[in-house]
Amino acid sequence: MRARSATLAGAVETAGGDVTSRIVRVADLVGEDLAAWQRLADSSLEPNPYFEPAVLGAAARGMGGGRAVMALVVADASGWLAFLPFEMVGRNRLWPTRHASLDGPFVERFAALRAPLVDAARPRLAVASLVAALRARRRALGQAVDLPLLRASGETTTLLLEALARAGMPVREWDRISRGAFVPGAGDRDELGPDLSASRRKNLRRRRRHLEEELGGELRIVDATAEPGIVEQFLDLEAAGWKGDRAKGGEARRVVPGAAEWFAGLVETYRERGEAHVLRVGPAGAPVYLAVRVRRDGVVFSISDAYDPAWSPHSPGAWGRLLGMRLLAEMPGTVLVDSCIDPRRYPDETLLYPDRVDLVSVTCAVGSWPSRALLSAVVAAGRVRRWVRERRG
């Protein structure tokens, strides 16, 4: 039996040649649509597991608030060309009315990269068709789309910004961050990031010695992905201490409805494909530190980590991240280890990494000339304010 279409009631497909676009509810994608989505994810110009079925799709189906997540899907006769998820958000500092955003409250909870999925075999066609679809769906999108956390030098970002410029759609950059990373093959480097102060280096090394003394041996990290019950151990470790107490603001997956099942499914899906790694510091059965990483097309994404709070005086999180970074970077084919850590929330953790990944956040006006004129005016006003500040400085 053919699966029903996930196109929303009342949505009308638009075509440019043999390219069509539609807006769908992510939680309703099943059957042929789900398979087409996975094929696009497997062949995307830039890997982004956060926007794949096992992550975004499963979260939208199994966690509270997930039905608010929509997606603009662009396809032709050979398959999906582009997939851009979004939520509708209210008026904010970026746009004066309700509009589409990849920075909505549901996606923001777990997506450290927000680059849309784009067919690597036909990237220019895919991006041009996506931009055309944004214009065609402008009313449903609220005349504007927020596009946060795009890799500043990524191929998808470059093609997308070029296509928006050609289409006459103004873009406002409203944020730029640089988060920790490790690029293999960049030469021999110290195990600690070059931006760490001398005092912190000394403290970290002292804490490592104390941790090794307590454990009775050299501090080592191992790939424990195949160990029975390792994901359950991770969830238990994450929920230890205040993170497992909702009354104290804890958001461990054990205490968020649907989150533990979603996370276990995520790990299992990528483990079956050989792309999940659960890293362990400390003895089996009583780990000091655990981390979950996903490796897609040579890029390592640091999905989550946890450590036993009893060991916190010895900085197990810092050393776990450092050792895990090196372990995964040594795997053949790894081109980047992305910490996926927000440098403003976790500046100390960011300093552990020797390299950086730059990310840019923009808003683009996708509607008719009034919306484009409005965003152009906002951009121009921002340039004037910067010029005034520079003159005063």
C-alpha positions in Angstrom: 0.0 0.0 0.0 1.4 3.4 -1.0 2.1 5.7 2.0 0.0 8.8 2.1 1.6 12.1 1.1 2.8 14.4 4.0 1.8 17.5 2.1 -0.3 19.7 4.3 -4.0 20.1 3.4 -4.4 23.1 1.2 -0.8 23.2 0.1 -0.5 23.5 -3.7 2.6 22.1 -5.5 4.5 24.7 -7.6 6.6 23.7 -10.5 9.5 25.2 -12.3 10.2 22.9 -15.2 10.0 19.5 -13.6 11.0 20.8 -10.1 8.3 20.9 -7.5 8.1 22.3 -3.9 5.8 21.6 -1.0 5.6 22.4 2.7 5.3 19.3 4.9 5.0 18.5 8.6 8.1 16.6 9.5 6.4 14.3 12.0 4.1 13.1 9.2 6.8 12.0 6.8 6.5 8.2 6.3 7.0 5.6 3.6 8.3 6.9 0.3 8.9 10.4 1.7 11.0 9.1 4.5 13.1 7.0 2.2 13.6 10.0 -0.2 14.6 12.1 2.8 17.2 9.5 3.9 18.6 9.3 0.3 19.1 13.0 0.2 20.7 13.0 3.7 23.1 10.3 2.5 24.1 12.3 -0.6 24.0 15.9 0.9 26.6 18.4 -0.2 27.4 19.0 3.5 26.7 16.3 6.1 24.2 17.4 8.8 22.9 14.6 11.0 20.8 17.0 13.0 18.5 17.3 10.0 18.3 13.6 9.2 15.4 11.2 9.8 17.0 9.5 12.7 17.5 12.8 14.6 15.0 15.5 13.5 12.4 13.0 12.2 12.4 10.9 15.3 12.5 13.9 17.6 9.5 15.5 15.8 7.5 12.3 16.2 8.5 11.4 19.8 9.1 14.6 21.7 6.8 17.3 22.9 6.5 20.3 20.5 7.7 18.3 17.5 4.6 18.8 15.5 5.4 22.4 15.1 8.4 21.5 12.9 7.7 21.9 9.2 9.9 21.6 6.1 10.2 23.0 2.6 10.9 20.0 0.3 12.2 20.6 -3.3 12.2 17.6 -5.7 12.2 16.6 -9.3 11.5 13.3 -11.0 14.8 11.7 -9.8 14.3 12.5 -6.1 14.6 15.2 -3.5 16.9 18.1 -4.3 16.7 20.1 -1.0 15.2 19.9 2.5 14.9 22.9 4.7 13.1 22.4 8.1 11.7 25.4 10.0 9.3 26.5 12.7 7.0 29.5 12.6 8.1 32.1 15.2 6.6 35.3 16.4 7.9 38.9 16.0 11.5 39.3 17.1 14.5 41.5 16.6 15.1 39.9 13.2 11.7 40.4 11.6 8.6 42.4 12.7 5.9 39.7 12.0 5.4 36.0 12.3 7.8 34.1 10.0 9.8 30.9 9.3 12.9 30.2 11.3 15.5 27.5 11.7 16.1 28.9 15.2 12.7 27.9 16.7 12.4 26.5 20.2 12.2 22.8 19.2 15.1 22.6 16.7 17.2 24.9 18.9 17.2 22.3 21.6 19.5 19.9 19.8 20.6 21.1 16.3 24.2 22.5 16.5 24.3 22.9 12.7 21.4 24.2 10.7 22.6 23.9 7.1 19.8 22.6 4.8 20.3 19.3 3.0 21.2 19.8 -0.6 21.8 17.2 -3.3 25.6 16.9 -3.9 25.1 15.6 -7.4 23.3 18.7 -8.5 24.1 21.4 -6.0 23.6 24.5 -8.1 20.2 23.3 -9.4 19.2 22.2 -5.9 20.1 25.6 -4.3 18.6 27.6 -7.1 15.4 25.5 -6.9 15.3 26.0 -3.1 15.6 29.8 -3.5 12.8 29.7 -6.1 10.7 27.7 -3.7 11.3 30.2 -0.9 9.9 32.9 -3.1 7.0 30.7 -4.3 6.1 29.9 -0.7 6.7 33.4 0.7 3.2 33.8 2.2 3.3 30.5 4.1 6.8 31.5 5.3 5.8 34.9 6.5 7.9 36.7 3.9 11.2 35.9 5.7 13.4 33.0 6.9 16.0 32.9 9.7 19.0 30.7 8.7 21.2 30.4 11.8 24.4 28.3 12.4 25.5 27.9 8.8 29.2 27.0 8.2 30.6 30.4 7.1 32.9 28.8 4.5 30.7 25.8 3.7 29.8 25.0 0.2 26.1 25.0 0.9 26.3 28.5 2.6 28.3 29.9 -0.3 25.9 28.6 -3.0 22.9 29.7 -1.0 24.1 33.2 -0.4 25.0 33.6 -4.1 21.6 32.3 -5.2 19.8 34.7 -2.8 21.8 37.6 -4.2 21.0 36.7 -7.8 17.3 36.5 -6.9 17.4 40.0 -5.4 16.6 38.7 -1.9 18.5 40.8 0.7 20.3 39.0 3.6 20.9 40.4 7.1 23.8 38.8 9.0 22.9 39.0 12.7 25.4 36.6 14.4 28.8 35.0 13.9 30.5 32.6 16.2 33.7 30.6 16.2 33.6 27.2 18.1 36.2 24.7 18.9 37.3 22.1 16.4 40.2 19.8 15.5 41.5 19.5 11.9 43.6 16.4 11.4 46.9 16.8 9.6 47.5 20.3 10.6 50.8 19.4 12.2 52.0 18.2 15.6 50.3 20.2 18.4 50.2 20.2 22.1 47.4 18.1 23.6 45.9 21.3 25.1 44.6 24.2 23.0 47.1 27.0 22.2 44.7 29.7 23.7 44.7 28.2 27.2 46.5 30.3 29.8 49.6 28.9 31.5 47.7 28.6 34.8 44.9 26.6 33.4 47.3 24.3 31.6 49.0 23.6 34.9 45.7 23.0 36.7 44.5 20.6 34.0 47.6 18.6 34.0 47.6 18.4 37.8 44.0 17.2 37.8 44.9 14.6 35.3 47.6 13.2 37.5 45.2 13.1 40.4 42.6 11.3 38.3 45.1 8.8 37.1 46.2 8.2 40.7 42.6 7.6 41.7 42.0 5.2 38.8 45.3 3.4 39.3 46.7 3.8 35.8 47.2 6.0 32.7 44.1 8.0 31.6 42.8 6.3 28.4 39.7 6.6 26.3 38.3 3.7 24.4 35.6 3.1 21.8 32.9 1.3 23.9 30.2 1.4 21.2 29.8 -2.4 21.2 29.6 -2.8 25.0 26.2 -4.1 26.2 24.1 -1.5 27.9 26.5 1.4 27.1 23.7 3.8 26.0 21.7 3.1 29.2 24.9 3.8 31.2 25.3 7.1 29.3 21.7 8.1 30.1 22.1 7.2 33.8 25.4 9.1 34.0 23.9 12.2 32.3 21.0 12.1 34.8 23.3 12.0 37.8 23.4 15.1 40.0 21.4 18.2 39.3 20.8 17.5 35.6 18.4 14.7 36.5 16.3 17.1 38.7 13.7 19.0 36.7 13.1 21.2 39.8 16.7 22.5 39.5 16.4 23.1 35.8 17.9 19.8 34.9 17.3 18.6 31.3 18.9 15.2 31.3 17.2 12.9 28.7 15.9 10.6 31.5 13.7 13.4 32.8 12.4 14.9 29.5 9.4 13.0 28.1 10.4 11.0 25.1 14.0 12.2 25.0 15.6 9.0 26.3 13.9 6.8 23.8 14.7 9.3 21.0 18.4 9.3 22.0 18.7 5.6 22.2 17.2 5.2 18.8 19.5 7.8 17.4 22.6 6.0 18.7 21.3 2.6 17.5 20.6 3.9 14.0 24.0 5.3 13.5 25.7 2.4 15.2 24.1 0.0 12.7 25.7 2.0 10.0 29.1 2.1 11.7 28.8 5.9 12.2 28.2 6.1 16.0 30.9 6.1 18.6 30.4 5.9 22.3 33.6 6.8 24.0 34.5 5.8 27.6 37.0 6.9 30.2 37.3 4.7 33.2 36.4 1.1 33.9 33.6 -0.7 32.1 30.4 -0.6 34.2 31.6 2.4 36.2 32.8 5.0 33.7 34.1 8.4 34.7 33.2 10.0 31.4 31.1 8.9 28.3 30.6 10.7 25.0 28.4 10.0 22.0 29.8 11.1 18.6 28.5 10.6 15.1 30.8 10.5 12.1 29.3 11.4 8.7 31.3 11.7 5.6 34.5 12.3 7.5 33.0 15.0 9.8 32.7 14.1 13.5 29.8 15.7 15.3 30.0 15.8 19.1 26.4 14.9 19.9 26.6 14.7 23.7 28.8 13.8 26.7 28.4 13.2 30.4 30.6 12.5 33.4 30.2 11.3 36.9 29.8 14.4 39.1 31.8 12.6 41.9 34.9 13.0 39.7 34.2 16.7 38.8 37.2 18.1 40.9 39.5 16.2 38.4 38.1 17.8 35.2 37.0 14.5 33.6 34.9 16.4 31.0 37.8 18.4 29.8 40.1 15.4 29.5 37.4 13.2 28.0 36.8 15.7 25.2 40.5 16.1 24.5 41.2 12.4 24.4 38.1 11.7 22.3 39.0 14.4 19.9 42.4 12.8 19.2 41.0 9.3 19.0 38.5 10.1 16.4 40.8 12.4 14.4 43.2 9.4 14.0 40.5 7.4 12.2 41.2 7.1 8.4 39.1 9.6 6.5 38.3 12.0 9.3 38.6 15.6 8.0 37.1 17.5 10.9 36.1 17.0 14.5 33.5 19.6 15.4 33.0 20.2 19.1 29.4 21.5 18.5 29.9 23.7 21.6 28.5 27.2 21.8 31.6 29.3 22.6 29.5 31.9 24.5 27.9 29.4 26.8 31.0 27.3 27.3 34.1 29.5 26.7 36.4 27.4 28.8 35.5 24.2 26.9 36.0 26.0 23.6 39.6 26.9 24.6 40.4 23.2 24.8 40.4 22.8 21.0 43.3 23.9 18.8 41.1 24.9 15.7 37.9 26.7 15.0 34.8 26.3 12.9 33.2 29.7 12.0 29.4 29.8 11.7 27.2 32.6 10.5 23.5 33.4 11.1 21.4 35.3 8.7 17.8 36.3 7.9 16.7 36.6 4.3 13.6 38.4 2.9 11.8 36.0 0.5 8.7 38.0 -0.2 7.7 40.7 -2.7 9.4 44.1 -2.9 8.0 45.5 0.4 9.6 42.8 2.4 12.8 43.0 0.5 12.9 46.8 1.0 12.2 46.4 4.7 15.2 44.1 5.2 17.4 46.2 3.0 16.5 49.2 5.2 17.4 47.2 8.3 20.7 46.2 6.8 21.5 49.7 5.8 20.6 51.1 9.3 22.9 48.5 10.8 25.8 49.7 8.6 25.2 53.3 9.7 25.2 52.3 13.4 28.5 50.5 12.9 30.0 53.4 11.1 28.9 55.8 13.9 30.4 53.5 16.5 33.7 53.2 14.7 33.9 57.0 14.2 33.2 57.5 17.9 35.8 54.9 18.8 
